[in-house]
Amino acid sequence: MTATTPAATATPTVAPLASAPAAPAGSGRSRGARVTLRTLQVLLGVFFAVASGVPKLIAHPTAVESFDKLGWGAPGMYTIGALELLGGIALLLPLLSSLAATAFIGLMIGAFVVTITAFGGENAATPLILVLPLAWIAWARRDETTKLVARLRR
């Protein structure tokens, strides 16, 4: 008869492998979808803030020409530039991202209408193309808007 030691009869324990953090409860999105969504937010945020908003705020000649052609002048140019800069920043902030994306959808629909009516449709597809990723961001981050509304009601 052999003696068994407690160590020999104990059930071995296996340490769990280190893995990526799980998706937030209720998100239902894979890690790849979350990374893609966040990357899209950063790209669009930088695009709207830097590539679109800043030229209007520094009165770049092409922006001045476009807004003069519309008859909106400097006030319209600075207003749209400020909205784009602030909206681009808001796309980067989780609590404001859905709201910012929704506001940009409205701005892009307006840009499409202006492009068709005032500029003969040149580059009219650009605002429409941007509506699709903005709609995805607005939908995917809609829980953040619920949190924002709850905070504002307190």
N, CA and C atoms as an extended XYZ file, in Angstrom:
462
Properties=species:S:1:pos:R:3:atomname:S:1:resname:S:1:resid:I:1 pbc="F F F"
N         0.844       -1.157        0.000 N   MET     1
C         0.000        0.000        0.000 CA  MET     1
C         0.888        1.218        0.000 C   MET     1
N         0.508        2.158       -0.846 N   THR     2
C         1.299        3.384       -0.936 CA  THR     2
C         0.561        4.501       -0.247 C   THR     2
N         1.336        5.330        0.312 N   ALA     3
C         0.744        6.487        0.990 CA  ALA     3
C         0.555        7.614       -0.009 C   ALA     3
N        -0.564        8.240        0.086 N   THR     4
C        -0.805        9.396       -0.777 CA  THR     4
C        -0.741       10.656        0.061 C   THR     4
N        -0.110       11.601       -0.513 N   THR     5
C         0.001       12.881        0.182 CA  THR     5
C        -1.125       13.788       -0.276 C   THR     5
N        -1.455       14.738        0.532 N   PRO     6
C        -2.531       15.648        0.134 CA  PRO     6
C        -2.229       16.340       -1.187 C   PRO     6
N        -0.976       16.616       -1.474 N   ALA     7
C        -0.626       17.306       -2.713 CA  ALA     7
C        -0.887       16.415       -3.920 C   ALA     7
N        -0.711       15.099       -3.752 N   ALA     8
C        -0.894       14.194       -4.870 CA  ALA     8
C        -2.367       13.996       -5.199 C   ALA     8
N        -3.242       14.144       -4.233 N   THR     9
C        -4.661       13.915       -4.493 CA  THR     9
C        -5.428       15.187       -4.770 C   THR     9
N        -4.827       16.319       -4.578 N   ALA    10
C        -5.536       17.580       -4.804 CA  ALA    10
C        -5.741       17.799       -6.295 C   ALA    10
N        -6.819       18.432       -6.617 N   THR    11
C        -7.103       18.762       -8.008 CA  THR    11
C        -6.190       19.903       -8.429 C   THR    11
N        -5.500       19.716       -9.541 N   PRO    12
C        -4.605       20.785       -9.979 CA  PRO    12
C        -5.411       22.009      -10.426 C   PRO    12
N        -4.855       23.144      -10.137 N   THR    13
C        -5.509       24.377      -10.582 CA  THR    13
C        -4.686       24.961      -11.709 C   THR    13
N        -5.379       25.503      -12.657 N   VAL    14
C        -4.718       26.096      -13.810 CA  VAL    14
C        -4.994       27.584      -13.775 C   VAL    14
N        -3.954       28.344      -13.866 N   ALA    15
C        -4.122       29.799      -13.878 CA  ALA    15
C        -4.729       30.203      -15.215 C   ALA    15
N        -5.694       31.114      -15.186 N   PRO    16
C        -6.292       31.533      -16.455 CA  PRO    16
C        -5.275       32.293      -17.301 C   PRO    16
N        -5.389       32.125      -18.586 N   LEU    17
C        -4.498       32.831      -19.493 CA  LEU    17
C        -4.869       34.299      -19.520 C   LEU    17
N        -3.879       35.126      -19.654 N   ALA    18
C        -4.142       36.564      -19.777 CA  ALA    18
C        -4.807       36.792      -21.126 C   ALA    18
N        -5.848       37.561      -21.101 N   SER    19
C        -6.550       37.832      -22.353 CA  SER    19
C        -6.982       39.287      -22.370 C   SER    19
N        -7.467       39.694      -23.519 N   ALA    20
C        -7.955       41.063      -23.656 CA  ALA    20
C        -9.182       41.230      -22.779 C   ALA    20
N        -9.400       42.429      -22.285 N   PRO    21
C       -10.582       42.646      -21.463 CA  PRO    21
C       -11.849       42.358      -22.248 C   PRO    21
N       -12.810       41.856      -21.542 N   ALA    22
C       -14.077       41.527      -22.183 CA  ALA    22
C       -14.803       42.799      -22.567 C   ALA    22
N       -15.736       42.663      -23.493 N   ALA    23
C       -16.539       43.809      -23.912 CA  ALA    23
C       -17.364       44.282      -22.724 C   ALA    23
N       -17.629       45.554      -22.642 N   PRO    24
C       -18.485       46.040      -21.564 CA  PRO    24
C       -19.824       45.316      -21.587 C   PRO    24
N       -20.384       45.135      -20.422 N   ALA    25
C       -21.647       44.402      -20.320 CA  ALA    25
C       -22.693       45.028      -21.219 C   ALA    25
N       -23.343       44.214      -22.001 N   GLY    26
C       -24.428       44.685      -22.846 CA  GLY    26
C       -23.983       45.277      -24.167 C   GLY    26
N       -22.673       45.384      -24.427 N   SER    27
C       -22.258       46.009      -25.675 CA  SER    27
C       -22.473       45.076      -26.858 C   SER    27
N       -22.258       43.789      -26.663 N   GLY    28
C       -22.515       42.825      -27.717 CA  GLY    28
C       -21.584       42.966      -28.917 C   GLY    28
N       -20.516       43.716      -28.798 N   ARG    29
C       -19.602       43.916      -29.914 CA  ARG    29
C       -18.301       43.188      -29.650 C   ARG    29
N       -17.741       42.682      -30.726 N   SER    30
C       -16.450       42.015      -30.619 CA  SER    30
C       -15.359       43.062      -30.417 C   SER    30
N       -14.203       42.589      -30.025 N   ARG    31
C       -13.073       43.500      -29.828 CA  ARG    31
C       -12.743       44.220      -31.130 C   ARG    31
N       -12.787       43.506      -32.239 N   GLY    32
C       -12.486       44.106      -33.543 CA  GLY    32
C       -13.463       45.224      -33.889 C   GLY    32
N       -14.741       45.006      -33.592 N   ALA    33
C       -15.741       46.038      -33.870 CA  ALA    33
C       -15.521       47.259      -32.987 C   ALA    33
N       -15.162       47.029      -31.720 N   ARG    34
C       -14.902       48.158      -30.807 CA  ARG    34
C       -13.698       48.961      -31.257 C   ARG    34
N       -12.642       48.263      -31.677 N   VAL    35
C       -11.435       48.949      -32.145 CA  VAL    35
C       -11.737       49.723      -33.426 C   VAL    35
N       -12.473       49.113      -34.332 N   THR    36
C       -12.842       49.785      -35.580 CA  THR    36
C       -13.680       51.022      -35.303 C   THR    36
N       -14.644       50.894      -34.412 N   LEU    37
C       -15.502       52.018      -34.061 CA  LEU    37
C       -14.691       53.151      -33.451 C   LEU    37
N       -13.821       52.825      -32.531 N   ARG    38
C       -13.009       53.862      -31.876 CA  ARG    38
C       -12.058       54.518      -32.876 C   ARG    38
N       -11.462       53.723      -33.758 N   THR    39
C       -10.568       54.266      -34.785 CA  THR    39
C       -11.325       55.224      -35.693 C   THR    39
N       -12.523       54.834      -36.063 N   LEU    40
C       -13.363       55.684      -36.905 CA  LEU    40
C       -13.697       56.995      -36.190 C   LEU    40
N       -13.990       56.922      -34.915 N   GLN    41
C       -14.263       58.135      -34.135 CA  GLN    41
C       -13.059       59.067      -34.142 C   GLN    41
N       -11.873       58.502      -33.941 N   VAL    42
C       -10.662       59.322      -33.908 CA  VAL    42
C       -10.409       59.939      -35.285 C   VAL    42
N       -10.510       59.139      -36.337 N   LEU    43
C       -10.272       59.659      -37.685 CA  LEU    43
C       -11.259       60.771      -38.047 C   LEU    43
N       -12.536       60.536      -37.782 N   LEU    44
C       -13.533       61.561      -38.099 CA  LEU    44
C       -13.389       62.778      -37.194 C   LEU    44
N       -13.062       62.546      -35.928 N   GLY    45
C       -12.852       63.665      -35.017 CA  GLY    45
C       -11.716       64.558      -35.482 C   GLY    45
N       -10.604       63.951      -35.864 N   VAL    46
C        -9.457       64.721      -36.360 CA  VAL    46
C        -9.811       65.389      -37.691 C   VAL    46
N       -10.496       64.668      -38.561 N   PHE    47
C       -10.894       65.252      -39.849 CA  PHE    47
C       -11.739       66.500      -39.645 C   PHE    47
N       -12.800       66.375      -38.856 N   PHE    48
C       -13.693       67.518      -38.669 CA  PHE    48
C       -13.003       68.668      -37.941 C   PHE    48
N       -12.218       68.366      -36.921 N   ALA    49
C       -11.578       69.421      -36.140 CA  ALA    49
C       -10.445       70.090      -36.916 C   ALA    49
N        -9.530       69.285      -37.442 N   VAL    50
C        -8.311       69.834      -38.029 CA  VAL    50
C        -8.460       70.142      -39.517 C   VAL    50
N        -8.918       69.168      -40.287 N   ALA    51
C        -8.948       69.352      -41.740 CA  ALA    51
C       -10.113       70.210      -42.211 C   ALA    51
N       -11.195       70.237      -41.456 N   SER    52
C       -12.363       70.986      -41.895 CA  SER    52
C       -12.620       72.234      -41.054 C   SER    52
N       -12.518       72.137      -39.747 N   GLY    53
C       -12.833       73.271      -38.880 CA  GLY    53
C       -11.758       74.338      -38.824 C   GLY    53
N       -10.509       73.918      -38.654 N   VAL    54
C        -9.409       74.883      -38.495 CA  VAL    54
C        -9.254       75.796      -39.718 C   VAL    54
N        -9.318       75.283      -40.959 N   PRO    55
C        -9.193       76.203      -42.099 CA  PRO    55
C       -10.246       77.318      -42.091 C   PRO    55
N       -11.412       77.021      -41.618 N   LYS    56
C       -12.454       78.055      -41.526 CA  LYS    56
C       -12.127       79.047      -40.418 C   LYS    56
N       -11.602       78.549      -39.323 N   LEU    57
C       -11.296       79.420      -38.181 CA  LEU    57
C       -10.078       80.303      -38.428 C   LEU    57
N        -9.172       79.879      -39.294 N   ILE    58
C        -8.012       80.711      -39.619 CA  ILE    58
C        -8.240       81.494      -40.913 C   ILE    58
N        -9.455       81.425      -41.437 N   ALA    59
C        -9.840       82.146      -42.656 CA  ALA    59
C        -8.935       81.799      -43.842 C   ALA    59
N        -8.774       80.502      -44.051 N   HIS    60
C        -8.015       80.047      -45.222 CA  HIS    60
C        -8.715       80.576      -46.480 C   HIS    60
N        -7.960       81.018      -47.479 N   PRO    61
C        -8.569       81.629      -48.662 CA  PRO    61
C        -9.653       80.785      -49.347 C   PRO    61
N        -9.484       79.466      -49.391 N   THR    62
C       -10.516       78.636      -50.028 CA  THR    62
C       -11.811       78.649      -49.219 C   THR    62
N       -11.693       78.669      -47.907 N   ALA    63
C       -12.887       78.732      -47.059 CA  ALA    63
C       -13.571       80.086      -47.217 C   ALA    63
N       -12.778       81.151      -47.231 N   VAL    64
C       -13.340       82.499      -47.395 CA  VAL    64
C       -14.078       82.593      -48.719 C   VAL    64
N       -13.471       82.088      -49.777 N   GLU    65
C       -14.089       82.120      -51.110 CA  GLU    65
C       -15.418       81.370      -51.124 C   GLU    65
N       -15.433       80.183      -50.530 N   SER    66
C       -16.659       79.379      -50.518 CA  SER    66
C       -17.782       80.077      -49.761 C   SER    66
N       -17.491       80.614      -48.603 N   PHE    67
C       -18.531       81.256      -47.801 CA  PHE    67
C       -18.962       82.597      -48.385 C   PHE    67
N       -18.048       83.277      -49.066 N   ASP    68
C       -18.445       84.501      -49.772 CA  ASP    68
C       -19.378       84.161      -50.928 C   ASP    68
N       -19.091       83.071      -51.631 N   LYS    69
C       -19.952       82.635      -52.743 CA  LYS    69
C       -21.362       82.305      -52.245 C   LYS    69
N       -21.439       81.742      -51.045 N   LEU    70
C       -22.736       81.412      -50.449 CA  LEU    70
C       -23.471       82.653      -49.950 C   LEU    70
N       -22.725       83.725      -49.727 N   GLY    71
C       -23.312       84.926      -49.155 CA  GLY    71
C       -23.359       84.891      -47.631 C   GLY    71
N       -22.656       83.947      -47.045 N   TRP    72
C       -22.664       83.804      -45.589 CA  TRP    72
C       -21.523       84.575      -44.942 C   TRP    72
N       -20.480       84.850      -45.718 N   GLY    73
C       -19.353       85.624      -45.230 CA  GLY    73
C       -18.653       85.027      -44.030 C   GLY    73
N       -17.927       85.921      -43.329 N   ALA    74
C       -17.124       85.504      -42.179 CA  ALA    74
C       -17.963       84.937      -41.031 C   ALA    74
N       -19.127       85.526      -40.704 N   PRO    75
C       -19.894       84.947      -39.582 CA  PRO    75
C       -20.282       83.482      -39.818 C   PRO    75
N       -20.730       83.172      -41.018 N   GLY    76
C       -21.092       81.789      -41.335 CA  GLY    76
C       -19.889       80.873      -41.310 C   GLY    76
N       -18.775       81.360      -41.848 N   MET    77
C       -17.556       80.555      -41.900 CA  MET    77
C       -17.050       80.243      -40.488 C   MET    77
N       -17.011       81.264      -39.636 N   TYR    78
C       -16.520       81.042      -38.273 CA  TYR    78
C       -17.486       80.171      -37.460 C   TYR    78
N       -18.774       80.328      -37.693 N   THR    79
C       -19.757       79.501      -36.982 CA  THR    79
C       -19.605       78.030      -37.359 C   THR    79
N       -19.560       77.751      -38.663 N   ILE    80
C       -19.414       76.364      -39.111 CA  ILE    80
C       -18.061       75.812      -38.659 C   ILE    80
N       -17.010       76.617      -38.742 N   GLY    81
C       -15.689       76.170      -38.293 CA  GLY    81
C       -15.671       75.816      -36.818 C   GLY    81
N       -16.322       76.650      -35.996 N   ALA    82
C       -16.385       76.375      -34.553 CA  ALA    82
C       -17.190       75.111      -34.280 C   ALA    82
N       -18.303       74.945      -34.987 N   LEU    83
C       -19.109       73.726      -34.813 CA  LEU    83
C       -18.310       72.482      -35.186 C   LEU    83
N       -17.560       72.562      -36.270 N   GLU    84
C       -16.761       71.407      -36.688 CA  GLU    84
C       -15.632       71.119      -35.698 C   GLU    84
N       -14.969       72.148      -35.219 N   LEU    85
C       -13.902       71.944      -34.242 CA  LEU    85
C       -14.441       71.333      -32.948 C   LEU    85
N       -15.492       71.930      -32.411 N   LEU    86
C       -16.068       71.415      -31.161 CA  LEU    86
C       -16.675       70.029      -31.348 C   LEU    86
N       -17.343       69.808      -32.474 N   GLY    87
C       -17.915       68.491      -32.756 CA  GLY    87
C       -16.844       67.427      -32.927 C   GLY    87
N       -15.733       67.798      -33.570 N   GLY    88
C       -14.622       66.855      -33.722 CA  GLY    88
C       -14.056       66.442      -32.381 C   GLY    88
N       -13.930       67.409      -31.487 N   ILE    89
C       -13.455       67.103      -30.130 CA  ILE    89
C       -14.486       66.230      -29.407 C   ILE    89
N       -15.759       66.558      -29.554 N   ALA    90
C       -16.821       65.795      -28.886 CA  ALA    90
C       -16.882       64.348      -29.378 C   ALA    90
N       -16.530       64.107      -30.646 N   LEU    91
C       -16.496       62.723      -31.138 CA  LEU    91
C       -15.477       61.882      -30.376 C   LEU    91
N       -14.471       62.530      -29.806 N   LEU    92
C       -13.428       61.808      -29.075 CA  LEU    92
C       -13.803       61.539      -27.623 C   LEU    92
N       -14.821       62.209      -27.130 N   LEU    93
C       -15.241       62.058      -25.735 CA  LEU    93
C       -16.389       61.057      -25.654 C   LEU    93
N       -16.197       59.953      -24.946 N   PRO    94
C       -17.220       58.904      -24.926 CA  PRO    94
C       -18.628       59.401      -24.593 C   PRO    94
N       -18.756       60.266      -23.619 N   LEU    95
C       -20.080       60.715      -23.200 CA  LEU    95
C       -20.780       61.556      -24.272 C   LEU    95
N       -20.019       62.203      -25.136 N   LEU    96
C       -20.592       63.103      -26.142 CA  LEU    96
C       -20.562       62.546      -27.560 C   LEU    96
N       -19.941       61.389      -27.758 N   SER    97
C       -19.703       60.886      -29.113 CA  SER    97
C       -20.973       60.635      -29.914 C   SER    97
N       -21.989       60.052      -29.319 N   SER    98
C       -23.230       59.783      -30.046 CA  SER    98
C       -23.947       61.076      -30.399 C   SER    98
N       -24.008       61.985      -29.459 N   LEU    99
C       -24.640       63.276      -29.700 CA  LEU    99
C       -23.905       64.050      -30.789 C   LEU    99
N       -22.571       64.040      -30.751 N   ALA   100
C       -21.772       64.728      -31.764 CA  ALA   100
C       -21.983       64.107      -33.138 C   ALA   100
N       -22.004       62.787      -33.206 N   ALA   101
C       -22.217       62.108      -34.486 CA  ALA   101
C       -23.589       62.456      -35.051 C   ALA   101
N       -24.595       62.513      -34.198 N   THR   102
C       -25.947       62.869      -34.642 CA  THR   102
C       -25.985       64.302      -35.161 C   THR   102
N       -25.319       65.203      -34.455 N   ALA   103
C       -25.267       66.598      -34.905 CA  ALA   103
C       -24.533       66.707      -36.241 C   ALA   103
N       -23.463       65.940      -36.397 N   PHE   104
C       -22.734       65.963      -37.664 CA  PHE   104
C       -23.569       65.405      -38.812 C   PHE   104
N       -24.446       64.457      -38.537 N   ILE   105
C       -25.332       63.962      -39.592 CA  ILE   105
C       -26.181       65.113      -40.111 C   ILE   105
N       -26.731       65.901      -39.202 N   GLY   106
C       -27.505       67.074      -39.615 CA  GLY   106
C       -26.667       68.067      -40.397 C   GLY   106
N       -25.450       68.309      -39.934 N   LEU   107
C       -24.552       69.225      -40.625 CA  LEU   107
C       -24.198       68.705      -42.013 C   LEU   107
N       -23.993       67.396      -42.145 N   MET   108
C       -23.644       66.813      -43.442 CA  MET   108
C       -24.826       66.843      -44.411 C   MET   108
N       -26.034       66.684      -43.902 N   ILE   109
C       -27.208       66.803      -44.780 CA  ILE   109
C       -27.313       68.242      -45.287 C   ILE   109
N       -27.079       69.191      -44.390 N   GLY   110
C       -27.063       70.592      -44.806 CA  GLY   110
C       -25.961       70.865      -45.817 C   GLY   110
N       -24.780       70.295      -45.601 N   ALA   111
C       -23.667       70.475      -46.532 CA  ALA   111
C       -24.005       69.887      -47.897 C   ALA   111
N       -24.694       68.757      -47.906 N   PHE   112
C       -25.108       68.148      -49.171 CA  PHE   112
C       -26.061       69.072      -49.922 C   PHE   112
N       -27.047       69.603      -49.231 N   VAL   113
C       -28.018       70.497      -49.866 CA  VAL   113
C       -27.324       71.743      -50.413 C   VAL   113
N       -26.443       72.326      -49.632 N   VAL   114
C       -25.708       73.517      -50.080 CA  VAL   114
C       -24.829       73.183      -51.278 C   VAL   114
N       -24.173       72.036      -51.236 N   THR   115
C       -23.305       71.639      -52.347 CA  THR   115
C       -24.107       71.478      -53.630 C   THR   115
N       -25.280       70.909      -53.535 N   ILE   116
C       -26.128       70.723      -54.721 CA  ILE   116
C       -26.652       72.063      -55.227 C   ILE   116
N       -27.150       72.881      -54.324 N   THR   117
C       -27.815       74.116      -54.745 CA  THR   117
C       -26.863       75.248      -55.086 C   THR   117
N       -25.782       75.406      -54.345 N   ALA   118
C       -24.900       76.558      -54.550 CA  ALA   118
C       -23.640       76.244      -55.350 C   ALA   118
N       -23.210       75.007      -55.332 N   PHE   119
C       -21.955       74.673      -55.993 CA  PHE   119
C       -22.135       73.697      -57.150 C   PHE   119
N       -23.345       73.516      -57.608 N   GLY   120
C       -23.601       72.677      -58.768 CA  GLY   120
C       -23.323       71.200      -58.570 C   GLY   120
N       -23.281       70.752      -57.350 N   GLY   121
C       -23.108       69.321      -57.073 CA  GLY   121
C       -21.678       68.844      -57.021 C   GLY   121
N       -20.703       69.748      -57.198 N   GLU   122
C       -19.306       69.336      -57.129 CA  GLU   122
C       -18.974       68.850      -55.721 C   GLU   122
N       -18.471       67.642      -55.619 N   ASN   123
C       -18.127       66.987      -54.347 CA  ASN   123
C       -19.350       66.743      -53.457 C   ASN   123
N       -20.505       66.604      -54.037 N   ALA   124
C       -21.728       66.387      -53.259 CA  ALA   124
C       -21.743       65.033      -52.565 C   ALA   124
N       -20.995       64.082      -53.074 N   ALA   125
C       -21.002       62.746      -52.465 CA  ALA   125
C       -20.287       62.728      -51.119 C   ALA   125
N       -19.348       63.623      -50.916 N   THR   126
C       -18.550       63.598      -49.681 CA  THR   126
C       -19.406       63.666      -48.421 C   THR   126
N       -20.315       64.642      -48.293 N   PRO   127
C       -21.130       64.658      -47.068 CA  PRO   127
C       -22.002       63.416      -46.918 C   PRO   127
N       -22.502       62.904      -48.021 N   LEU   128
C       -23.338       61.702      -47.934 CA  LEU   128
C       -22.533       60.488      -47.500 C   LEU   128
N       -21.305       60.387      -47.982 N   ILE   129
C       -20.443       59.267      -47.583 CA  ILE   129
C       -20.154       59.343      -46.088 C   ILE   129
N       -19.945       60.551      -45.577 N   LEU   130
C       -19.639       60.716      -44.155 CA  LEU   130
C       -20.834       60.393      -43.250 C   LEU   130
N       -22.037       60.476      -43.785 N   VAL   131
C       -23.231       60.180      -42.982 CA  VAL   131
C       -23.227       58.731      -42.507 C   VAL   131
N       -22.742       57.821      -43.332 N   LEU   132
C       -22.779       56.389      -42.967 CA  LEU   132
C       -21.943       56.068      -41.728 C   LEU   132
N       -20.656       56.421      -41.682 N   PRO   133
C       -19.915       56.119      -40.450 CA  PRO   133
C       -20.422       56.927      -39.256 C   PRO   133
N       -20.905       58.141      -39.489 N   LEU   134
C       -21.461       58.928      -38.387 CA  LEU   134
C       -22.707       58.260      -37.817 C   LEU   134
N       -23.528       57.699      -38.696 N   ALA   135
C       -24.730       56.990      -38.225 CA  ALA   135
C       -24.346       55.763      -37.408 C   ALA   135
N       -23.299       55.064      -37.821 N   TRP   136
C       -22.843       53.900      -37.056 CA  TRP   136
C       -22.364       54.331      -35.676 C   TRP   136
N       -21.594       55.412      -35.611 N   ILE   137
C       -21.107       55.905      -34.321 CA  ILE   137
C       -22.293       56.311      -33.441 C   ILE   137
N       -23.233       57.061      -34.017 N   ALA   138
C       -24.400       57.518      -33.239 CA  ALA   138
C       -25.175       56.323      -32.687 C   ALA   138
N       -25.367       55.297      -33.505 N   TRP   139
C       -26.122       54.113      -33.072 CA  TRP   139
C       -25.341       53.294      -32.041 C   TRP   139
N       -24.071       53.058      -32.321 N   ALA   140
C       -23.259       52.213      -31.438 CA  ALA   140
C       -23.020       52.862      -30.083 C   ALA   140
N       -22.990       54.169      -30.033 N   ARG   141
C       -22.726       54.892      -28.786 CA  ARG   141
C       -23.987       55.489      -28.167 C   ARG   141
N       -25.144       55.031      -28.587 N   ARG   142
C       -26.410       55.604      -28.097 CA  ARG   142
C       -26.585       55.477      -26.586 C   ARG   142
N       -25.981       54.457      -25.984 N   ASP   143
C       -26.061       54.311      -24.525 CA  ASP   143
C       -25.400       55.492      -23.820 C   ASP   143
N       -24.390       56.067      -24.459 N   GLU   144
C       -23.713       57.224      -23.877 CA  GLU   144
C       -24.658       58.427      -23.817 C   GLU   144
N       -25.513       58.565      -24.818 N   THR   145
C       -26.489       59.660      -24.806 CA  THR   145
C       -27.472       59.466      -23.664 C   THR   145
N       -27.858       58.228      -23.410 N   THR   146
C       -28.742       57.934      -22.289 CA  THR   146
C       -28.073       58.330      -20.977 C   THR   146
N       -26.793       58.020      -20.847 N   LYS   147
C       -26.047       58.403      -19.639 CA  LYS   147
C       -25.962       59.921      -19.509 C   LYS   147
N       -25.749       60.600      -20.633 N   LEU   148
C       -25.654       62.061      -20.618 CA  LEU   148
C       -26.973       62.684      -20.177 C   LEU   148
N       -28.072       62.200      -20.715 N   VAL   149
C       -29.389       62.714      -20.346 CA  VAL   149
C       -29.643       62.458      -18.853 C   VAL   149
N       -29.276       61.285      -18.375 N   ALA   150
C       -29.459       60.973      -16.946 CA  ALA   150
C       -28.646       61.923      -16.079 C   ALA   150
N       -27.440       62.237      -16.490 N   ARG   151
C       -26.608       63.182      -15.732 CA  ARG   151
C       -27.218       64.582      -15.726 C   ARG   151
N       -27.742       64.979      -16.846 N   LEU   152
C       -28.319       66.319      -16.953 CA  LEU   152
C       -29.604       66.451      -16.130 C   LEU   152
N       -30.316       65.359      -15.966 N   ARG   153
C       -31.572       65.389      -15.179 CA  ARG   153
C       -31.323       65.434      -13.683 C   ARG   153
N       -30.128       65.070      -13.240 N   ARG   154
C       -29.823       65.076      -11.804 CA  ARG   154
C       -29.762       66.459      -11.264 C   ARG   154
